[in-house]
Amino acid sequence: MISPAVRLADAAARGPYDGYLPAPGSQPIARVDGPATPLRRAERLSPAWPLDRKVGALLDLSLAAVPGWTRPRRVPSAGALYPVDAHVFAGGIGHLYDPIRHRLIRQPDRPDRPGPDGVLVVLSLAPERTRWKYGSRSLPSLLLDLGHAVGALAAAAAVVDLECWIQGDADTGPLSALTGRPHSLVALHLAEPAAGPPAWELGGDRPRPIAESGDLVTDALIELGSGSPEPTWFRTGLPRFTDDVLRDRRSADPPFTGSLRSADLDALLAGTPLLAATAEGLRDAQGPVASGDARPVLAAWAAGQGFVADAAAVLLYAAPLDDYRQEHVRAGLAVHRALLGAQARGLRARAIGSWGQADLGAALGRRPGTSLVVHGAVVGPATATPTGEDTYA
Ligand SMILES: Cc1cc2nc3c(=O)[nH]c(=O)nc-3n(C[C@H](O)[C@H](O)[C@H](O)COP(=O)(O)O)c2cc1C
């Protein structure tokens, strides 16, 4: 069931462009003050490192800005707005991660919790960063960015030999009590291999619910914060990429023309719920789903981004949106995996987050609303082939 505020915010994002433009000079700046602890970078990785050193490497490979810059970062973000903040709890002490200086900032007045072992990372959203650029169309982008951050952390955990358990459907009340921030939506538990799921629960005192804000996106996030009555821990099952893949990932610029080797496409789809639209038709990890070239329609749905129409492959995550928060996080995670897979194979890729009225199920003759495009990516060969000179392998 989608609640009213979420339905409205989704409709605003999927509806026609409302004419909103960001006010120049008013972009929110993420300031992080307080005593800072510098972190190690992920150089000469060793599985024998102690947990605290692994945490530095993990954050370096997942969320850090390229040293000396505020962007780009290891993780992609819609509009390069980076609305996801990471709060790190280790040894009973809470810190906020500063991705630009690669430091942990001690957070005063935070409860000295939680967890007997391991490290807890809580991800919170600062919606104003995304809303500055996209206005009332921001809700899906915020949640997809959250999914990419989860994927980036899980992929980095595998590189530094840490086990990573994720809870994406917890009540934000206890998580926000830990971080001091509203919209604290995801918890990741990091521990030495074979530690198993965390033994503790993210329960505890719930602060009073936040009053309705009157802002569409904030109201939707408040409603999505109530979470599931029985939150669960899960693992992503991401393949293990090399540290170079995580460090070097970047969004390629258009065009994405040409064709992919079928072995590459198979590898990007394997073990994922993604669909791929190519000139030949639509397929998933199991095989063909429909014939015909869907890419021009996909380009029209994707706010008219023309390079979608002639990309070698358009990867799609489609789902019903009954579980709005979880489906967006899963979509961000699945597309992040595909971006890293493309990087590992020397392919060029870029996430595509704006999908308008893209009801893929209805287009394929199924019941409307059962298979809406939530997220996607364009993928092309290492060198784009000029349109009209495609080669087929
Ligand atoms: C959720 C999400 C949605 C995105 N949507 C688009 C899009 O619709 N069109 C586009 O050209 N790039 C899109 N991008 C790519 C971002 O513009 C890119 O990640 C950002 O500029 C940072 O650059 P980098 O990925 O090279 O680090 C999206 C990225 C994310 C994570």
The ligand as an SDF file (V2000), in Angstrom:
LIG
                    3D

 31 33  0  0  0  0  0  0  0  0999 V2000
   19.8600    7.5150   -9.0070 C   0  0  0  0  0  0  0  0  0  0  0  0
   20.6280    8.1130  -10.1610 C   0  0  0  0  0  0  0  0  0  0  0  0
   19.9650    8.6270  -11.2480 C   0  0  0  0  0  0  0  0  0  0  0  0
   20.6850    9.1640  -12.3290 C   0  0  0  0  0  0  0  0  0  0  0  0
   19.9870    9.6230  -13.4140 N   0  0  0  0  0  0  0  0  0  0  0  0
   20.6590   10.1030  -14.4800 C   0  0  0  0  0  0  0  0  0  0  0  0
   19.9430   10.4860  -15.6530 C   0  0  0  0  0  0  0  0  0  0  0  0
   18.7120   10.3840  -15.7100 O   0  0  0  0  0  0  0  0  0  0  0  0
   20.6750   10.9680  -16.6970 N   0  0  0  0  0  0  0  0  0  0  0  0
   22.0400   11.0740  -16.6600 C   0  0  0  0  0  0  0  0  0  0  0  0
   22.6520   11.5070  -17.6360 O   0  0  0  0  0  0  0  0  0  0  0  0
   22.7470   10.7040  -15.5490 N   0  0  0  0  0  0  0  0  0  0  0  0
   22.0940   10.2130  -14.4680 C   0  0  0  0  0  0  0  0  0  0  0  0
   22.7810    9.7810  -13.3550 N   0  0  0  0  0  0  0  0  0  0  0  0
   24.2680    9.8780  -13.3220 C   0  0  0  0  0  0  0  0  0  0  0  0
   24.7290   11.0690  -12.4630 C   0  0  0  0  0  0  0  0  0  0  0  0
   24.5670   12.2650  -13.1930 O   0  0  0  0  0  0  0  0  0  0  0  0
   26.1900   10.8640  -12.0290 C   0  0  0  0  0  0  0  0  0  0  0  0
   26.2530    9.7630  -11.1820 O   0  0  0  0  0  0  0  0  0  0  0  0
   26.7310   12.0780  -11.3070 C   0  0  0  0  0  0  0  0  0  0  0  0
   26.8630   13.1730  -12.1910 O   0  0  0  0  0  0  0  0  0  0  0  0
   28.0850   11.7950  -10.6490 C   0  0  0  0  0  0  0  0  0  0  0  0
   29.0490   11.4100  -11.6000 O   0  0  0  0  0  0  0  0  0  0  0  0
   29.8070   10.0090  -11.5170 P   0  0  0  0  0  0  0  0  0  0  0  0
   28.7780    8.9280  -11.5840 O   0  0  0  0  0  0  0  0  0  0  0  0
   30.7590   10.0000  -12.6700 O   0  0  0  0  0  0  0  0  0  0  0  0
   30.5330    9.9390  -10.1950 O   0  0  0  0  0  0  0  0  0  0  0  0
   22.1040    9.2290  -12.2960 C   0  0  0  0  0  0  0  0  0  0  0  0
   22.7760    8.6850  -11.1760 C   0  0  0  0  0  0  0  0  0  0  0  0
   22.0520    8.1280  -10.1380 C   0  0  0  0  0  0  0  0  0  0  0  0
   22.7890    7.5180   -8.9780 C   0  0  0  0  0  0  0  0  0  0  0  0
  1  2  1  0
  2  3  1  0
  2 30  2  0
  3  4  2  0
  4  5  1  0
  4 28  1  0
  5  6  2  0
  6  7  1  0
  6 13  1  0
  7  8  2  0
  7  9  1  0
  9 10  1  0
 10 11  2  0
 10 12  1  0
 12 13  2  0
 13 14  1  0
 14 15  1  0
 14 28  1  0
 15 16  1  0
 16 17  1  0
 16 18  1  0
 18 19  1  0
 18 20  1  0
 20 21  1  0
 20 22  1  0
 22 23  1  0
 23 24  1  0
 24 25  2  0
 24 26  1  0
 24 27  1  0
 28 29  2  0
 29 30  1  0
 30 31  1  0
M  END
$$$$
